[in-house]
Amino acid sequence: MQIRLIYHDKARDLVGKSGDMLHVDESANGSSLLSRLATAHPQLISHLNAVRILRNAHDVTADTQLCDGDIVDVTIQHVTA
């Protein structure tokens, strides 16, 4: 199945582009997507605790199942000390 990734703000700056089309397994979920993003874009690894993922404008948890045609927004939240 295929999903559309849209990178916002700092995530876009780190990845170097505004979006991607990504083929994922039928069993893909929030956790596997985050892992795949970290593998594809190692520059995100130091920001993983601040990455926010939305699927069709709804927050994604580790167990959120992804579906064919989903639009997935990826952003990095500002973390204050």
Stockholm file with secondary structure:
# STOCKHOLM 1.0

chainA/1-81         MQIRLIYHDKARDLVGKSGDMLHVDESANGSSLLSRLATAHPQLISHLNAVRILRNAHDVTADTQLCDGDIVDVTIQHVTA
#=GR chainA/1-81 SS CEEEEEECHHHHHHHTSSEEEEECCTTCBHHHHHHHHHHHCGGGGGGGGGEEEEETTEECCTTCBCCTTCEEEEEECCCCC
#=GC SS_cons        CEEEEEECHHHHHHHTSSEEEEECCTTCBHHHHHHHHHHHCGGGGGGGGGEEEEETTEECCTTCBCCTTCEEEEEECCCCC
//
